Amino acid sequence: MKKLFLLAVCCLFFTCGSKEELPEGLLSESEMIDIMVDIRVAEGKVTHLLLPADSAKKVFKILEKRIFEEHNVDTVAYKKSYQYYLLHPEKASVIFSTTLDSLSVMKERDTNLR
């Protein structure tokens, strides 16, 4: 849990230090990380259900919709933000690496609880 907190603080530190402002309507790096972590967790859950591909897609779409609702984000804003960050590799790198680090911490924590 401490590692996850430190990752969040580091992310916020780098985000706050940035001079460039995001275009209107784009999600911040920390929002993107939170959503991407939740999406990857949902993908993992669906994978472990061992459903046929068409059923798995339907279940994932339901989970994805819930994730966007929980974060008060629509799919258009998420996709627009995702495209923006892909065009800015230095920012995308921070988002993707922090997402992976967060998932690793979650996995480690889950493993330690067993």
Secondary structure, DSSP 8 states (H G I E B T S, - for coil): -HHHHHHHHHHHHHHHT--S---TT---HHHHHHHHHHHHHHHHHHHHTT--HHHHHHHHHHHHHHHHHHTT--HHHHHHHHHHHHTSHHHHHHHHHHHHHHHHHHHHHHHHH-
